[in-house]
Amino acid sequence: MNDLKISVIMSIYKSDVPEYVRIALDSLLNQTRLPDEIVIVADGPVPAKLEQEVQSSKF
């Protein structure tokens, strides 16, 4: 089972609170089993502050 790959798909929206997105991403990165990839999909245009929060995440 060690060759099992885990992907996480997360969508963000213009009305999302940047702090909540950061909390969600931090949670993903603090799991016992880290995902092999995290795919973030912007569902339409998002504010610069939200995009900046995603770009500054440490994944």
Secondary structure, 3 states (H helix, E strand, C coil): CCCCCCEEEEEECCCCCHHHHHHHHHHHHCCCCCCCEEEEEECCCCCHHHHHHHHCCCC
